[in-house]
Amino acid sequence: MNNNPKKQFSALNELNEAFIESVMISVPNYGSHITVEEFLPLWNVIEDFIDKKKILSAGVCDFMLPLLSDLYDRVKVNFYS
């Protein structure tokens, strides 16, 4: 993963839109190899954008159940099923 998660979303500030309705993060190539500690910096940036109402909803897909469970326990934004 990129060592600078904020840089991954730098283009968001350059858009001429008030917000992005939905962001979905997928890590199929990392699958069972990524840890919650590796993913949390990126998720924290997403949560900051949600707090600022620049992203209205966010989610993940292609996560193995242990990672999804660890993420659920550590995030501040609510998950919906």
SEFIZA-3560 file (N, C-alpha, C; in Angstrom, 3 decimals):
REM SEFIZA-3560
<numar><xx>0.840</xx><yy>-1.181</yy><zz>0.000</zz><atom>N</atom></numar>
<numar><xx>0.000</xx><yy>0.000</yy><zz>0.000</zz><atom>CA</atom></numar>
<numar><xx>0.885</xx><yy>1.244</yy><zz>0.000</zz><atom>C</atom></numar>
<numar><xx>0.335</xx><yy>2.329</yy><zz>-0.428</zz><atom>N</atom></numar>
<numar><xx>1.048</xx><yy>3.590</yy><zz>-0.465</zz><atom>CA</atom></numar>
<numar><xx>1.386</xx><yy>4.030</yy><zz>0.949</zz><atom>C</atom></numar>
<numar><xx>2.591</xx><yy>4.529</yy><zz>1.165</zz><atom>N</atom></numar>
<numar><xx>3.001</xx><yy>4.984</yy><zz>2.490</zz><atom>CA</atom></numar>
<numar><xx>2.374</xx><yy>6.301</yy><zz>2.884</zz><atom>C</atom></numar>
<numar><xx>1.743</xx><yy>6.994</yy><zz>1.953</zz><atom>N</atom></numar>
<numar><xx>1.124</xx><yy>8.278</yy><zz>2.236</zz><atom>CA</atom></numar>
<numar><xx>-0.345</xx><yy>8.247</yy><zz>1.808</zz><atom>C</atom></numar>
<numar><xx>-1.225</xx><yy>7.788</yy><zz>2.709</zz><atom>N</atom></numar>
<numar><xx>-2.638</xx><yy>7.671</yy><zz>2.329</zz><atom>CA</atom></numar>
<numar><xx>-3.277</xx><yy>8.982</yy><zz>1.920</zz><atom>C</atom></numar>
<numar><xx>-2.874</xx><yy>10.099</yy><zz>2.528</zz><atom>N</atom></numar>
<numar><xx>-3.467</xx><yy>11.384</yy><zz>2.148</zz><atom>CA</atom></numar>
<numar><xx>-3.162</xx><yy>11.712</yy><zz>0.699</zz><atom>C</atom></numar>
<numar><xx>-1.987</xx><yy>11.304</yy><zz>0.221</zz><atom>N</atom></numar>
<numar><xx>-1.630</xx><yy>11.553</yy><zz>-1.168</zz><atom>CA</atom></numar>
<numar><xx>-2.552</xx><yy>10.782</yy><zz>-2.112</zz><atom>C</atom></numar>
<numar><xx>-3.027</xx><yy>9.615</yy><zz>-1.686</zz><atom>N</atom></numar>
<numar><xx>-3.927</xx><yy>8.829</yy><zz>-2.510</zz><atom>CA</atom></numar>
<numar><xx>-5.228</xx><yy>9.569</yy><zz>-2.769</zz><atom>C</atom></numar>
<numar><xx>-5.633</xx><yy>10.442</yy><zz>-1.858</zz><atom>N</atom></numar>
<numar><xx>-6.876</xx><yy>11.175</yy><zz>-2.008</zz><atom>CA</atom></numar>
<numar><xx>-6.644</xx><yy>12.653</yy><zz>-2.304</zz><atom>C</atom></numar>
<numar><xx>-5.433</xx><yy>13.023</yy><zz>-2.691</zz><atom>N</atom></numar>
<numar><xx>-5.143</xx><yy>14.429</yy><zz>-2.955</zz><atom>CA</atom></numar>
<numar><xx>-5.987</xx><yy>14.976</yy><zz>-4.100</zz><atom>C</atom></numar>
<numar><xx>-6.329</xx><yy>14.135</yy><zz>-5.062</zz><atom>N</atom></numar>
<numar><xx>-7.151</xx><yy>14.593</yy><zz>-6.188</zz><atom>CA</atom></numar>
<numar><xx>-8.540</xx><yy>15.005</yy><zz>-5.736</zz><atom>C</atom></numar>
<numar><xx>-9.000</xx><yy>14.484</yy><zz>-4.617</zz><atom>N</atom></numar>
<numar><xx>-10.321</xx><yy>14.855</yy><zz>-4.108</zz><atom>CA</atom></numar>
<numar><xx>-10.412</xx><yy>16.356</yy><zz>-3.871</zz><atom>C</atom></numar>
<numar><xx>-9.362</xx><yy>16.946</yy><zz>-3.374</zz><atom>N</atom></numar>
<numar><xx>-9.357</xx><yy>18.389</yy><zz>-3.133</zz><atom>CA</atom></numar>
<numar><xx>-9.350</xx><yy>19.184</yy><zz>-4.431</zz><atom>C</atom></numar>
<numar><xx>-8.903</xx><yy>18.570</yy><zz>-5.523</zz><atom>N</atom></numar>
<numar><xx>-8.812</xx><yy>19.256</yy><zz>-6.799</zz><atom>CA</atom></numar>
<numar><xx>-10.097</xx><yy>19.157</yy><zz>-7.619</zz><atom>C</atom></numar>
<numar><xx>-11.011</xx><yy>18.294</yy><zz>-7.204</zz><atom>N</atom></numar>
<numar><xx>-12.275</xx><yy>18.174</yy><zz>-7.930</zz><atom>CA</atom></numar>
<numar><xx>-13.124</xx><yy>19.414</yy><zz>-7.701</zz><atom>C</atom></numar>
<numar><xx>-13.894</xx><yy>19.760</yy><zz>-8.667</zz><atom>N</atom></numar>
<numar><xx>-14.791</xx><yy>20.906</yy><zz>-8.519</zz><atom>CA</atom></numar>
<numar><xx>-16.169</xx><yy>20.460</yy><zz>-8.058</zz><atom>C</atom></numar>
<numar><xx>-16.196</xx><yy>19.494</yy><zz>-7.173</zz><atom>N</atom></numar>
<numar><xx>-17.438</xx><yy>18.964</yy><zz>-6.619</zz><atom>CA</atom></numar>
<numar><xx>-17.435</xx><yy>19.192</yy><zz>-5.111</zz><atom>C</atom></numar>
<numar><xx>-18.607</xx><yy>19.333</yy><zz>-4.544</zz><atom>N</atom></numar>
<numar><xx>-18.717</xx><yy>19.557</yy><zz>-3.109</zz><atom>CA</atom></numar>
<numar><xx>-18.411</xx><yy>18.295</yy><zz>-2.310</zz><atom>C</atom></numar>
<numar><xx>-18.694</xx><yy>17.132</yy><zz>-2.904</zz><atom>N</atom></numar>
<numar><xx>-18.480</xx><yy>15.878</yy><zz>-2.193</zz><atom>CA</atom></numar>
<numar><xx>-18.467</xx><yy>14.718</yy><zz>-3.175</zz><atom>C</atom></numar>
<numar><xx>-18.000</xx><yy>13.572</yy><zz>-2.685</zz><atom>N</atom></numar>
<numar><xx>-18.096</xx><yy>12.304</yy><zz>-3.402</zz><atom>CA</atom></numar>
<numar><xx>-19.132</xx><yy>11.479</yy><zz>-2.662</zz><atom>C</atom></numar>
<numar><xx>-20.077</xx><yy>10.947</yy><zz>-3.398</zz><atom>N</atom></numar>
<numar><xx>-21.176</xx><yy>10.225</yy><zz>-2.747</zz><atom>CA</atom></numar>
<numar><xx>-20.718</xx><yy>8.931</yy><zz>-2.090</zz><atom>C</atom></numar>
<numar><xx>-19.870</xx><yy>8.147</yy><zz>-2.766</zz><atom>N</atom></numar>
<numar><xx>-19.506</xx><yy>6.843</yy><zz>-2.224</zz><atom>CA</atom></numar>
<numar><xx>-18.090</xx><yy>6.465</yy><zz>-2.633</zz><atom>C</atom></numar>
<numar><xx>-17.369</xx><yy>5.842</yy><zz>-1.707</zz><atom>N</atom></numar>
<numar><xx>-16.024</xx><yy>5.325</yy><zz>-1.966</zz><atom>CA</atom></numar>
<numar><xx>-16.012</xx><yy>3.869</yy><zz>-1.517</zz><atom>C</atom></numar>
<numar><xx>-15.522</xx><yy>2.994</yy><zz>-2.379</zz><atom>N</atom></numar>
<numar><xx>-15.405</xx><yy>1.578</yy><zz>-2.037</zz><atom>CA</atom></numar>
<numar><xx>-13.941</xx><yy>1.185</yy><zz>-2.197</zz><atom>C</atom></numar>
<numar><xx>-13.369</xx><yy>0.629</yy><zz>-1.149</zz><atom>N</atom></numar>
<numar><xx>-11.970</xx><yy>0.204</yy><zz>-1.169</zz><atom>CA</atom></numar>
<numar><xx>-11.926</xx><yy>-1.309</yy><zz>-1.335</zz><atom>C</atom></numar>
<numar><xx>-11.165</xx><yy>-1.753</yy><zz>-2.324</zz><atom>N</atom></numar>
<numar><xx>-10.993</xx><yy>-3.177</yy><zz>-2.589</zz><atom>CA</atom></numar>
<numar><xx>-9.510</xx><yy>-3.502</yy><zz>-2.596</zz><atom>C</atom></numar>
<numar><xx>-9.148</xx><yy>-4.606</yy><zz>-1.979</zz><atom>N</atom></numar>
<numar><xx>-7.741</xx><yy>-5.019</yy><zz>-1.964</zz><atom>CA</atom></numar>
<numar><xx>-7.599</xx><yy>-6.480</yy><zz>-2.396</zz><atom>C</atom></numar>
<numar><xx>-8.084</xx><yy>-6.832</yy><zz>-3.581</zz><atom>N</atom></numar>
<numar><xx>-8.066</xx><yy>-8.245</yy><zz>-3.985</zz><atom>CA</atom></numar>
<numar><xx>-6.666</xx><yy>-8.833</yy><zz>-4.108</zz><atom>C</atom></numar>
<numar><xx>-5.683</xx><yy>-8.039</yy><zz>-4.487</zz><atom>N</atom></numar>
<numar><xx>-4.327</xx><yy>-8.560</yy><zz>-4.636</zz><atom>CA</atom></numar>
<numar><xx>-3.644</xx><yy>-8.808</yy><zz>-3.299</zz><atom>C</atom></numar>
<numar><xx>-4.118</xx><yy>-8.141</yy><zz>-2.256</zz><atom>N</atom></numar>
<numar><xx>-3.543</xx><yy>-8.331</yy><zz>-0.937</zz><atom>CA</atom></numar>
<numar><xx>-4.283</xx><yy>-9.429</yy><zz>-0.182</zz><atom>C</atom></numar>
<numar><xx>-5.578</xx><yy>-9.590</yy><zz>-0.480</zz><atom>N</atom></numar>
<numar><xx>-6.391</xx><yy>-10.656</yy><zz>0.081</zz><atom>CA</atom></numar>
<numar><xx>-6.140</xx><yy>-10.958</yy><zz>1.535</zz><atom>C</atom></numar>
<numar><xx>-5.516</xx><yy>-12.059</yy><zz>1.786</zz><atom>N</atom></numar>
<numar><xx>-5.287</xx><yy>-12.490</yy><zz>3.163</zz><atom>CA</atom></numar>
<numar><xx>-3.970</xx><yy>-11.968</yy><zz>3.725</zz><atom>C</atom></numar>
<numar><xx>-3.240</xx><yy>-11.155</yy><zz>2.970</zz><atom>N</atom></numar>
<numar><xx>-1.922</xx><yy>-10.715</yy><zz>3.415</zz><atom>CA</atom></numar>
<numar><xx>-1.925</xx><yy>-9.375</yy><zz>4.141</zz><atom>C</atom></numar>
<numar><xx>-2.891</xx><yy>-8.538</yy><zz>3.912</zz><atom>N</atom></numar>
<numar><xx>-2.907</xx><yy>-7.219</yy><zz>4.519</zz><atom>CA</atom></numar>
<numar><xx>-3.421</xx><yy>-7.315</yy><zz>5.958</zz><atom>C</atom></numar>
<numar><xx>-2.864</xx><yy>-6.485</yy><zz>6.824</zz><atom>N</atom></numar>
<numar><xx>-3.303</xx><yy>-6.447</yy><zz>8.217</zz><atom>CA</atom></numar>
<numar><xx>-4.078</xx><yy>-5.165</yy><zz>8.463</zz><atom>C</atom></numar>
<numar><xx>-4.829</xx><yy>-5.146</yy><zz>9.542</zz><atom>N</atom></numar>
<numar><xx>-5.592</xx><yy>-3.949</yy><zz>9.879</zz><atom>CA</atom></numar>
<numar><xx>-4.648</xx><yy>-2.776</yy><zz>10.154</zz><atom>C</atom></numar>
<numar><xx>-3.477</xx><yy>-3.036</yy><zz>10.722</zz><atom>N</atom></numar>
<numar><xx>-2.511</xx><yy>-1.967</yy><zz>10.985</zz><atom>CA</atom></numar>
<numar><xx>-2.015</xx><yy>-1.331</yy><zz>9.693</zz><atom>C</atom></numar>
<numar><xx>-1.914</xx><yy>-2.123</yy><zz>8.631</zz><atom>N</atom></numar>
<numar><xx>-1.502</xx><yy>-1.594</yy><zz>7.336</zz><atom>CA</atom></numar>
<numar><xx>-2.630</xx><yy>-0.813</yy><zz>6.664</zz><atom>C</atom></numar>
<numar><xx>-3.866</xx><yy>-1.216</yy><zz>6.895</zz><atom>N</atom></numar>
<numar><xx>-5.000</xx><yy>-0.592</yy><zz>6.235</zz><atom>CA</atom></numar>
<numar><xx>-5.526</xx><yy>0.635</yy><zz>6.970</zz><atom>C</atom></numar>
<numar><xx>-5.386</xx><yy>0.687</yy><zz>8.285</zz><atom>N</atom></numar>
<numar><xx>-5.978</xx><yy>1.775</yy><zz>9.066</zz><atom>CA</atom></numar>
<numar><xx>-5.526</xx><yy>3.176</yy><zz>8.663</zz><atom>C</atom></numar>
<numar><xx>-4.279</xx><yy>3.424</yy><zz>8.301</zz><atom>N</atom></numar>
<numar><xx>-3.927</xx><yy>4.788</yy><zz>7.881</zz><atom>CA</atom></numar>
<numar><xx>-4.778</xx><yy>5.281</yy><zz>6.708</zz><atom>C</atom></numar>
<numar><xx>-5.023</xx><yy>4.423</yy><zz>5.742</zz><atom>N</atom></numar>
<numar><xx>-5.884</xx><yy>4.801</yy><zz>4.617</zz><atom>CA</atom></numar>
<numar><xx>-7.318</xx><yy>5.010</yy><zz>5.096</zz><atom>C</atom></numar>
<numar><xx>-7.829</xx><yy>4.114</yy><zz>5.915</zz><atom>N</atom></numar>
<numar><xx>-9.199</xx><yy>4.252</yy><zz>6.403</zz><atom>CA</atom></numar>
<numar><xx>-9.358</xx><yy>5.522</yy><zz>7.237</zz><atom>C</atom></numar>
<numar><xx>-8.335</xx><yy>5.877</yy><zz>8.007</zz><atom>N</atom></numar>
<numar><xx>-8.404</xx><yy>7.102</yy><zz>8.815</zz><atom>CA</atom></numar>
<numar><xx>-8.531</xx><yy>8.338</yy><zz>7.930</zz><atom>C</atom></numar>
<numar><xx>-7.871</xx><yy>8.344</yy><zz>6.787</zz><atom>N</atom></numar>
<numar><xx>-8.009</xx><yy>9.451</yy><zz>5.840</zz><atom>CA</atom></numar>
<numar><xx>-9.442</xx><yy>9.493</yy><zz>5.307</zz><atom>C</atom></numar>
<numar><xx>-9.978</xx><yy>8.341</yy><zz>4.980</zz><atom>N</atom></numar>
<numar><xx>-11.366</xx><yy>8.284</yy><zz>4.508</zz><atom>CA</atom></numar>
<numar><xx>-12.299</xx><yy>8.824</yy><zz>5.578</zz><atom>C</atom></numar>
<numar><xx>-12.096</xx><yy>8.426</yy><zz>6.835</zz><atom>N</atom></numar>
<numar><xx>-12.935</xx><yy>8.924</yy><zz>7.923</zz><atom>CA</atom></numar>
<numar><xx>-12.813</xx><yy>10.436</yy><zz>8.077</zz><atom>C</atom></numar>
<numar><xx>-11.614</xx><yy>10.982</yy><zz>7.884</zz><atom>N</atom></numar>
<numar><xx>-11.442</xx><yy>12.443</yy><zz>7.948</zz><atom>CA</atom></numar>
<numar><xx>-12.282</xx><yy>13.125</yy><zz>6.872</zz><atom>C</atom></numar>
<numar><xx>-12.285</xx><yy>12.570</yy><zz>5.662</zz><atom>N</atom></numar>
<numar><xx>-13.105</xx><yy>13.137</yy><zz>4.591</zz><atom>CA</atom></numar>
<numar><xx>-14.597</xx><yy>12.989</yy><zz>4.894</zz><atom>C</atom></numar>
<numar><xx>-14.978</xx><yy>11.892</yy><zz>5.531</zz><atom>N</atom></numar>
<numar><xx>-16.370</xx><yy>11.720</yy><zz>5.937</zz><atom>CA</atom></numar>
<numar><xx>-16.744</xx><yy>12.769</yy><zz>6.980</zz><atom>C</atom></numar>
<numar><xx>-15.857</xx><yy>12.992</yy><zz>7.952</zz><atom>N</atom></numar>
<numar><xx>-16.106</xx><yy>14.012</yy><zz>8.973</zz><atom>CA</atom></numar>
<numar><xx>-16.292</xx><yy>15.395</yy><zz>8.357</zz><atom>C</atom></numar>
<numar><xx>-15.550</xx><yy>15.661</yy><zz>7.288</zz><atom>N</atom></numar>
<numar><xx>-15.634</xx><yy>16.954</yy><zz>6.597</zz><atom>CA</atom></numar>
<numar><xx>-16.763</xx><yy>16.996</yy><zz>5.571</zz><atom>C</atom></numar>
<numar><xx>-17.524</xx><yy>15.899</yy><zz>5.480</zz><atom>N</atom></numar>
<numar><xx>-18.642</xx><yy>15.771</yy><zz>4.535</zz><atom>CA</atom></numar>
<numar><xx>-18.172</xx><yy>15.867</yy><zz>3.077</zz><atom>C</atom></numar>
<numar><xx>-16.925</xx><yy>15.459</yy><zz>2.819</zz><atom>N</atom></numar>
<numar><xx>-16.402</xx><yy>15.390</yy><zz>1.459</zz><atom>CA</atom></numar>
<numar><xx>-16.641</xx><yy>14.021</yy><zz>0.841</zz><atom>C</atom></numar>
<numar><xx>-16.814</xx><yy>12.997</yy><zz>1.689</zz><atom>N</atom></numar>
<numar><xx>-17.235</xx><yy>11.659</yy><zz>1.278</zz><atom>CA</atom></numar>
<numar><xx>-18.462</xx><yy>11.343</yy><zz>2.111</zz><atom>C</atom></numar>
<numar><xx>-19.557</xx><yy>10.923</yy><zz>1.457</zz><atom>N</atom></numar>
<numar><xx>-20.790</xx><yy>10.661</yy><zz>2.194</zz><atom>CA</atom></numar>
<numar><xx>-20.885</xx><yy>9.236</yy><zz>2.715</zz><atom>C</atom></numar>
<numar><xx>-20.319</xx><yy>8.272</yy><zz>1.993</zz><atom>N</atom></numar>
<numar><xx>-20.316</xx><yy>6.898</yy><zz>2.469</zz><atom>CA</atom></numar>
<numar><xx>-19.080</xx><yy>6.187</yy><zz>1.951</zz><atom>C</atom></numar>
<numar><xx>-18.629</xx><yy>5.200</yy><zz>2.715</zz><atom>N</atom></numar>
<numar><xx>-17.438</xx><yy>4.452</yy><zz>2.325</zz><atom>CA</atom></numar>
<numar><xx>-17.608</xx><yy>3.005</yy><zz>2.750</zz><atom>C</atom></numar>
<numar><xx>-16.941</xx><yy>2.140</yy><zz>2.042</zz><atom>N</atom></numar>
<numar><xx>-17.020</xx><yy>0.727</yy><zz>2.378</zz><atom>CA</atom></numar>
<numar><xx>-15.811</xx><yy>-0.015</yy><zz>1.874</zz><atom>C</atom></numar>
<numar><xx>-15.777</xx><yy>-1.296</yy><zz>2.187</zz><atom>N</atom></numar>
<numar><xx>-14.681</xx><yy>-2.160</yy><zz>1.747</zz><atom>CA</atom></numar>
<numar><xx>-15.269</xx><yy>-3.398</yy><zz>1.090</zz><atom>C</atom></numar>
<numar><xx>-14.479</xx><yy>-4.010</yy><zz>0.232</zz><atom>N</atom></numar>
<numar><xx>-14.864</xx><yy>-5.288</yy><zz>-0.363</zz><atom>CA</atom></numar>
<numar><xx>-13.607</xx><yy>-6.104</yy><zz>-0.615</zz><atom>C</atom></numar>
<numar><xx>-13.800</xx><yy>-7.392</yy><zz>-0.856</zz><atom>N</atom></numar>
<numar><xx>-12.685</xx><yy>-8.319</yy><zz>-1.087</zz><atom>CA</atom></numar>
<numar><xx>-11.771</xx><yy>-8.450</yy><zz>0.123</zz><atom>C</atom></numar>
<numar><xx>-12.320</xx><yy>-8.248</yy><zz>1.322</zz><atom>N</atom></numar>
<numar><xx>-11.553</xx><yy>-8.434</yy><zz>2.545</zz><atom>CA</atom></numar>
<numar><xx>-11.854</xx><yy>-9.823</yy><zz>3.094</zz><atom>C</atom></numar>
<numar><xx>-10.831</xx><yy>-10.490</yy><zz>3.604</zz><atom>N</atom></numar>
<numar><xx>-11.049</xx><yy>-11.748</yy><zz>4.289</zz><atom>CA</atom></numar>
<numar><xx>-11.733</xx><yy>-11.435</yy><zz>5.625</zz><atom>C</atom></numar>
<numar><xx>-12.511</xx><yy>-12.366</yy><zz>6.142</zz><atom>N</atom></numar>
<numar><xx>-13.294</xx><yy>-12.140</yy><zz>7.346</zz><atom>CA</atom></numar>
<numar><xx>-12.458</xx><yy>-11.673</yy><zz>8.539</zz><atom>C</atom></numar>
<numar><xx>-11.267</xx><yy>-12.227</yy><zz>8.808</zz><atom>N</atom></numar>
<numar><xx>-10.490</xx><yy>-11.723</yy><zz>9.953</zz><atom>CA</atom></numar>
<numar><xx>-10.151</xx><yy>-10.233</yy><zz>9.825</zz><atom>C</atom></numar>
<numar><xx>-9.777</xx><yy>-9.789</yy><zz>8.623</zz><atom>N</atom></numar>
<numar><xx>-9.468</xx><yy>-8.375</yy><zz>8.416</zz><atom>CA</atom></numar>
<numar><xx>-10.719</xx><yy>-7.518</yy><zz>8.579</zz><atom>C</atom></numar>
<numar><xx>-11.811</xx><yy>-7.964</yy><zz>8.020</zz><atom>N</atom></numar>
<numar><xx>-13.061</xx><yy>-7.217</yy><zz>8.145</zz><atom>CA</atom></numar>
<numar><xx>-13.471</xx><yy>-7.100</yy><zz>9.611</zz><atom>C</atom></numar>
<numar><xx>-13.342</xx><yy>-8.156</yy><zz>10.353</zz><atom>N</atom></numar>
<numar><xx>-13.681</xx><yy>-8.145</yy><zz>11.777</zz><atom>CA</atom></numar>
<numar><xx>-12.762</xx><yy>-7.200</yy><zz>12.555</zz><atom>C</atom></numar>
<numar><xx>-11.456</xx><yy>-7.260</yy><zz>12.276</zz><atom>N</atom></numar>
<numar><xx>-10.506</xx><yy>-6.355</yy><zz>12.948</zz><atom>CA</atom></numar>
<numar><xx>-10.811</xx><yy>-4.899</yy><zz>12.610</zz><atom>C</atom></numar>
<numar><xx>-11.124</xx><yy>-4.636</yy><zz>11.360</zz><atom>N</atom></numar>
<numar><xx>-11.446</xx><yy>-3.275</yy><zz>10.937</zz><atom>CA</atom></numar>
<numar><xx>-12.714</xx><yy>-2.789</yy><zz>11.632</zz><atom>C</atom></numar>
<numar><xx>-13.722</xx><yy>-3.628</yy><zz>11.679</zz><atom>N</atom></numar>
<numar><xx>-14.981</xx><yy>-3.275</yy><zz>12.336</zz><atom>CA</atom></numar>
<numar><xx>-14.741</xx><yy>-2.844</yy><zz>13.783</zz><atom>C</atom></numar>
<numar><xx>-13.831</xx><yy>-3.543</yy><zz>14.468</zz><atom>N</atom></numar>
<numar><xx>-13.544</xx><yy>-3.245</yy><zz>15.868</zz><atom>CA</atom></numar>
<numar><xx>-12.761</xx><yy>-1.950</yy><zz>16.063</zz><atom>C</atom></numar>
<numar><xx>-12.134</xx><yy>-1.425</yy><zz>15.011</zz><atom>N</atom></numar>
<numar><xx>-11.212</xx><yy>-0.306</yy><zz>15.173</zz><atom>CA</atom></numar>
<numar><xx>-11.659</xx><yy>1.002</yy><zz>14.545</zz><atom>C</atom></numar>
<numar><xx>-12.739</xx><yy>0.999</yy><zz>13.757</zz><atom>N</atom></numar>
<numar><xx>-13.141</xx><yy>2.219</yy><zz>13.049</zz><atom>CA</atom></numar>
<numar><xx>-14.149</xx><yy>3.008</yy><zz>13.856</zz><atom>C</atom></numar>
<numar><xx>-14.257</xx><yy>4.305</yy><zz>13.528</zz><atom>N</atom></numar>
<numar><xx>-15.244</xx><yy>5.129</yy><zz>14.222</zz><atom>CA</atom></numar>
<numar><xx>-16.506</xx><yy>5.316</yy><zz>13.403</zz><atom>C</atom></numar>
<numar><xx>-16.427</xx><yy>5.101</yy><zz>12.083</zz><atom>N</atom></numar>
<numar><xx>-17.594</xx><yy>5.219</yy><zz>11.222</zz><atom>CA</atom></numar>
<numar><xx>-18.354</xx><yy>3.910</yy><zz>11.295</zz><atom>C</atom></numar>
<numar><xx>-19.673</xx><yy>3.977</yy><zz>11.373</zz><atom>N</atom></numar>
<numar><xx>-20.491</xx><yy>2.786</yy><zz>11.492</zz><atom>CA</atom></numar>
<numar><xx>-20.507</xx><yy>1.979</yy><zz>10.210</zz><atom>C</atom></numar>
<numar><xx>-20.519</xx><yy>0.677</yy><zz>10.348</zz><atom>N</atom></numar>
<numar><xx>-20.683</xx><yy>-0.247</yy><zz>9.235</zz><atom>CA</atom></numar>
<numar><xx>-22.150</xx><yy>-0.582</yy><zz>9.119</zz><atom>C</atom></numar>
<numar><xx>-22.614</xx><yy>-0.753</yy><zz>7.894</zz><atom>N</atom></numar>
<numar><xx>-23.983</xx><yy>-1.194</yy><zz>7.645</zz><atom>CA</atom></numar>
<numar><xx>-23.923</xx><yy>-2.433</yy><zz>6.793</zz><atom>C</atom></numar>
<numar><xx>-24.812</xx><yy>-3.365</yy><zz>7.033</zz><atom>N</atom></numar>
<numar><xx>-24.826</xx><yy>-4.563</yy><zz>6.215</zz><atom>CA</atom></numar>
<numar><xx>-26.034</xx><yy>-4.546</yy><zz>5.298</zz><atom>C</atom></numar>
//
